[in-house]
Structure formats: C-alpha cells, structure tokens
Amino acid sequence: MHGKPTICVYCGSSPGKDDAYMQAAATLGKTIAERGARLIYGAGDNGLMGATARGALAAGGEVIGVVPQVLIGHEGRTDVNTTLIHTETMHERKKVMFANADAFIVLPGGPGTLDETIETLTWRQLGLHEKPLVFVDTNGYWTRLLDLFAHFTESGFMHSRFNGFYSVTETPEKAVEMALD
C-alpha cells in the first residue's frame, strides 16, 4: 500500500443486542485513525456504522462515507463524515467503497453487511483483487457463517482456497494490524 491506506468497514446500521458490538466498532474506528489509515464505510450515523465513524473522528481520523440516494435519511445523519460521496444505487456504493479501499474489516451486521462481504470475497475468488478481508468475530458472531463456509467446502460447492481469502480475529486492534500488514 502506498500513501495513506484506506480501510473499508462493513457493519450493521443497528447496534445489535450485545454491547460488545458497539464497543468493538468504536475501538475499530479509533484504531484505524491511530494507525494513520482512513475509514471508508456506508456513511450512516446509526448502530455500528456510527460508532465506527465516531471512534475514528474522535481520534483525529479521516472518514469517507458513501451513501446511495435511497438511503439518505434512513441510516442517520451523514454529515458526520470528513468526506461524503453520493451514489445513485447500492451497487454503485459498493463499487466506490471497493475501489477506494486497500483492505476490508467486517464487524457484526445483517443482510447488507453479508452482501458486501460475500461480493468482496467472490471478487477475490474470481481473481479481481488480492486485498485483505478480516472478520472481527466479537463473541463468536461470525462462527455460524464460517461453519457454513466449511460446509460449502465439504459439500463440494466451494474450493478450499476460498478459506484463504479472509482472516478472523476477536479484536478490532488485531483486525487493523492484519488488514495493514
């Protein structure tokens, strides 16, 4: 990576039911900023998205939010970002975040987080990039997905090399270290 690295964070726009998720998000944002990297994410101020952005901003970091027209007003304020990029569609949002990221970190989230993550991993499988992707497995949140990946491999629907396209850690600090190394 050259210049100031940019880490894309995929995560929920809800806080989830475990306080540890919000704590991990705030710590992740802070750690990204402290390591001299930029944060790029879905621009929302709610849930884990907002906690990550606020953590980065509080530590003096640069935050790039990317919001599609359809979500303006639905994911909280978007004026908390250092830079705000508007897109027409969700697909364009994912393309902009991907194109501007040097690495990806995945916090807990729902279907949107899963969509972004799977697409990024699929693009890696197709040889379109070699950017690192790290799951922050807070309190075992991603365990069932990782078990599903193993099931795909065991059932012959996914090559075992797919499991080398991502890393897993329990802490946001380690995730940033893994993403930047």
C-alpha positions in Angstrom: 0.0 0.0 0.0 1.3 3.4 -0.8 0.3 6.7 0.8 -2.4 6.7 3.5 -4.1 3.3 3.5 -7.9 3.2 3.4 -9.8 0.5 5.3 -13.4 -0.2 4.3 -15.6 -1.4 7.2 -18.7 -3.4 6.6 -21.0 -3.5 9.6 -24.6 -3.1 10.8 -26.5 0.2 10.9 -28.1 -1.3 14.1 -26.3 -1.7 17.4 -27.2 -5.3 17.8 -28.2 -6.9 21.2 -24.7 -7.3 22.6 -23.0 -4.1 23.9 -19.7 -5.7 22.9 -20.5 -5.0 19.2 -20.8 -1.2 19.8 -17.6 -1.3 21.9 -15.8 -3.2 19.1 -17.0 -0.7 16.5 -15.8 2.4 18.5 -12.5 0.7 19.1 -12.1 -0.2 15.5 -12.7 3.4 14.3 -10.2 4.7 16.9 -7.6 2.1 16.0 -7.9 2.8 12.2 -7.3 6.5 12.9 -4.4 5.9 15.3 -2.7 3.7 12.8 -2.8 6.5 10.3 -5.4 5.0 8.0 -8.6 6.4 6.5 -12.0 4.8 7.2 -14.5 4.3 4.3 -17.9 3.0 5.1 -21.6 3.3 4.3 -22.0 6.8 5.8 -24.6 6.1 8.4 -24.6 7.5 11.9 -26.7 4.7 13.5 -25.5 1.5 15.1 -22.1 0.0 14.4 -21.6 2.3 11.4 -22.0 5.4 13.5 -19.9 4.0 16.4 -17.0 3.2 14.0 -17.1 6.7 12.4 -17.3 8.5 15.7 -14.4 6.4 17.0 -12.3 7.4 14.0 -13.2 11.1 14.2 -12.6 11.3 17.9 -9.1 10.0 17.3 -8.5 12.6 14.6 -9.1 10.3 11.7 -10.4 10.8 8.2 -13.8 9.3 7.5 -15.2 8.8 4.0 -18.9 8.0 3.9 -20.6 6.6 0.8 -24.4 6.8 0.6 -26.8 5.9 -2.1 -29.8 8.2 -2.8 -32.3 5.6 -1.5 -30.7 5.6 2.0 -30.4 9.3 2.6 -32.3 9.9 5.8 -32.6 6.2 6.7 -29.2 5.4 8.2 -29.0 8.5 10.4 -27.1 11.7 9.8 -24.5 11.6 7.1 -22.9 15.0 7.9 -20.6 13.4 10.5 -18.1 12.3 7.7 -15.0 14.1 6.7 -16.0 13.4 3.1 -19.4 12.3 1.8 -19.8 10.6 -1.6 -23.4 10.3 -3.0 -24.2 7.4 -5.3 -27.3 6.6 -7.3 -27.6 2.9 -6.3 -26.5 0.4 -3.7 -24.4 -1.4 -6.3 -22.5 1.8 -7.1 -22.0 2.4 -3.4 -20.3 -1.0 -3.1 -18.1 -0.3 -6.2 -17.0 3.1 -4.8 -16.1 1.6 -1.4 -14.3 -1.3 -3.0 -12.3 0.9 -5.4 -11.2 3.2 -2.7 -10.2 0.5 -0.1 -6.9 -1.1 0.4 -8.4 -3.6 2.9 -11.7 -4.7 4.4 -12.8 -5.3 8.0 -16.1 -6.9 8.8 -17.9 -6.3 12.1 -21.3 -7.8 13.0 -24.2 -6.9 10.8 -27.2 -8.2 8.9 -28.0 -8.9 5.3 -26.4 -5.7 3.9 -23.1 -6.5 5.7 -23.3 -10.1 4.5 -24.0 -8.9 0.9 -21.0 -6.6 0.9 -18.7 -9.2 2.4 -19.7 -12.0 0.1 -19.4 -9.9 -3.0 -15.9 -8.8 -1.9 -14.9 -12.4 -1.3 -16.4 -13.5 -4.6 -14.4 -10.9 -6.5 -11.3 -12.2 -4.7 -12.2 -15.8 -5.8 -12.5 -14.5 -9.4 -9.1 -13.0 -9.2 -10.3 -9.4 -9.4 -8.3 -8.3 -6.3 -6.0 -9.5 -3.6 -7.0 -7.1 -0.8 -7.2 -8.5 2.7 -10.5 -9.0 4.4 -10.7 -9.6 8.2 -13.7 -10.7 10.2 -13.9 -9.3 13.7 -15.6 -12.3 15.4 -16.9 -10.4 18.5 -18.3 -13.0 21.0 -18.4 -15.6 18.2 -20.8 -13.6 16.0 -19.3 -14.9 12.7 -18.9 -18.5 13.8 -22.0 -19.8 12.0 -21.0 -18.2 8.7 -17.5 -19.6 9.0 -19.1 -23.0 9.7 -21.3 -22.6 6.6 -18.1 -21.9 4.5 -16.7 -25.2 5.8 -20.0 -26.9 4.9 -19.7 -25.4 1.3 -16.2 -26.9 1.0 -17.1 -30.3 2.5 -20.1 -30.5 0.1 -18.1 -29.7 -3.0 -19.5 -26.3 -3.7 -16.6 -24.2 -2.7 -12.9 -24.7 -3.3 -10.8 -24.9 0.0 -8.6 -22.0 -1.3 -11.6 -19.7 -0.6 -10.9 -20.0 3.1 -7.5 -18.3 2.5 -9.2 -15.2 1.2 -10.1 -13.9 4.7 -8.7 -13.8 8.2 -10.6 -14.0 11.5 -9.7 -12.3 14.9 -11.6 -11.5 18.0 -10.3 -8.0 18.5 -10.6 -4.8 16.4 -7.0 -3.9 17.2 -5.7 -7.2 15.7 -8.0 -6.8 12.7 -6.4 -3.4 11.8 -3.0 -4.9 12.2 -3.9 -7.8 9.9 -5.5 -5.5 7.4 -2.5 -3.3 7.2 0.2 -6.0 7.1 
